[in-house]
């Protein structure tokens, strides 16, 4: 559990499409076995300390000819951003995904926060 001792809580969020492999016959669409894509995500404003980051799929475009095996995680979380990792394995064919993320953490300066 993460506790915020003092100060204001900052929230940042976004969405991205980390790959679109059906367009170019990329490995997530045509490959087999373990495959992964990593993308750096930058926060709009750095947090005071590394935030808590939650990620999830907001769109999946996958083949119905194979099993749907896919995972998504936030790794290397720091004050300024994190690395999004999307992986699959076996014969799964992933054309593209859209990932939504939200980060909760300490605001680096109480004068920086605003509601908007």
Secondary structure, 3 states (H helix, E strand, C coil): CCCCCCCCEEEEEEEECCCECCCCCCHHHHCCCCEEEEEEEECCCCECCCCEEEEEEEEEEECCCCCCCCEEEEECCCCCEEEEEEEECCCCCEEEEEEEEEEEEEECCCCCCCCC
